[in-house]
């Protein structure tokens, strides 16, 4: 597992959509690679923030999709 592969699977990892083998490889990489671990922590906190704000504020259901499109439509 290298940094590029880890980043490619990060959201699948956060959503628990990976095979146990790939999940273990990413978990090990995150433990061994501080920059990827920091990136993971940021993404996890950001998603947790979005989930909390969307529930608490009664945001429109398409808000998350609009935000993700803006973030990744570079």
C-alpha positions, 0 to 999 in steps of 0.5 A: 500500500502506498500513499496514492493507493491509500488516498484513492480508497479513503472514502471507501474506507471511511464508509466501510465499503472495502474488503477486510484485506484492503481495509487492513492494508489501509489501516496499517498504512495510516498507522505507518504514514503520518501525512496520510494519517493526518489527511485521514483525520481531516477527512473523517472530521470534515465528514462528521462535521457535515453529517452533524450540521446537515442534521442539526440545521435541517439542510436540504437533502442534496446539500452534501452532494452539492458540497462534494461536487464543488470540492472535487470539481477542480 
